[in-house]
Structure formats: structure tokens, C-alpha cells
């Protein structure tokens, strides 16, 4: 019985350790609202390291304001395009800049080494 309890706690410990390792290895995600040229809306989440650029989408949204297009690396050598309002593109850019500033702050305050998977 003692062996089974010890084995259970060892498995539980290593499972928790694996979950923590997976959380640390995952990239920071940014969530944003998408707005298509036809007015459809939705939400999406992408890793900040996958964002390539934000550019004009070449169309207007339901209110007549020009939309922006965010290109995201898809991992297969091309990009996935997400369309959003100008205001939402500003929010995404700000969140990415804040994340990068925090990441730089960690490096400035310690002897930490960031390892990308």
C-alpha cells in the first residue's frame, strides 16, 4: 500500500511538472476581434512571435472606416490573413509592444536567458 501511494504521488508530481513545462514553453498569445469586409465579426488568437505585419486590407468595414489586415506565419511557409478594424489593430500592436517591453524588462532585471523552443 505504501508503494502504491508513493508511486501515485510520483506520477502526480511528474504530471504537474510536465504541465508547468508546457505552459512555460508556449508562446504568449494575443486575442483580438476580427471584422471581415462584408461585416462578419469573430475572434481569433495568435502567438505574438508569429505576427509578420499589419497592413491595409483594401476594403472598408460596416461603418465605412478602412480595415486592416494582419499577416501571421502559418508554419507552412505562407501566411494567414486576419482582417480587423483600425482600433483593434492599435490594440494588438499595443499588446505586442507591452509584451516585448516586459520581456526586455525581465532581461534587464536579471541574469535570465530566454530560450525559444
N, C-alpha and C positions, 0 to 999 in steps of 0.2 A: 504494500500500500504506500509505503514511504517513497519507493522508487517511482511509482506512477505519479504521485504528487510532484515530485522533483522534476520528472520528465515533462509533465504538463506545464509547470512554471518555466522551464527552459524553452519549450516550444512557444509559449506565450511571449516570453522575453524577445526571442529572435523574430517573431512576427511583428512585434511593436518596433523593433529596431529596423526591420525592412521597410515598414510603413514610413518611419521618420526619414530614412534614407531616400525613399522615393519622393517624399514631399520636398526635401532639400534639393534633389536633382532636377525637379520640374522647373520650367521657366516661369517667370512672372507673366500673368495673363491680364489682358485688358478687355473689358466687356463694353460694348457700345451698341447704340441703336442704329439700325440700317434703314435707309429710305430709298426705295427704287424710283426711277424716273417716272413710273406710272403711278406712284403714290403709295405702293405697298410698303409696310414697315415690318421690322423684326429686330431681333437681337443676335449678336454673334460675339464670340470670344476668341482671341488670338494671342499668341505669345509675343511679347514686345520685341524679342530678338528676330522674329520672323517678318516684321513690318519692313517693307522696302521703301515706299514713299506714298505721299498723299498728293494727288493732283486733281485738276478739274475733270469732272465727269462728262462734261459736254452736254448736259441737259439740266432742266430745272425741276424743282420739286413741286408739290401741290400748291404752295404759296407763291410760286414764281421765282423763288430765290435759287441761284445756281447751286448744284450739288457737287460734292467732292467724291473722289474715288480713291480708296486705299488699296494699294497693291501689297499682297502678302505672299512670301515664298511658300509654295505648297510642298516642297521637299522632293519634287519630281522634275525640277529644272524649269518650272514655269511659275506663274503667279495666279492667285485667286483675287478677284476684284470685289471689294465691298463698297457700296455707294452709301453716302451719308450726307447730312446737312453740314453747312459751314460751321455751325455752332458745335455740332457733335465732333467734327474733325478737330476743332480747337480743344475740346475736352480730351480727346485721345492724345493729341500732341502734348498737352499739359501733363497728363498722367504718365506718359513715357518719359518726359523730361524730369518729372519728380522722382520717378523710379531710378533713372540714371544718376540723378544728384544724390539720392540715398545710397545707391551702390558705391558711388565715388566717396561719400562720407564714411562708409564702413572702411574703405581702404585708407583714408586719411587718418582715422582714429585708431587703427590697429595695425598689426603686422599680418593681417589676414591675406590669404591667397584665394582668389576666386578661380575655380576650375570649371570650365564648361564641359558638359558631357558630350 
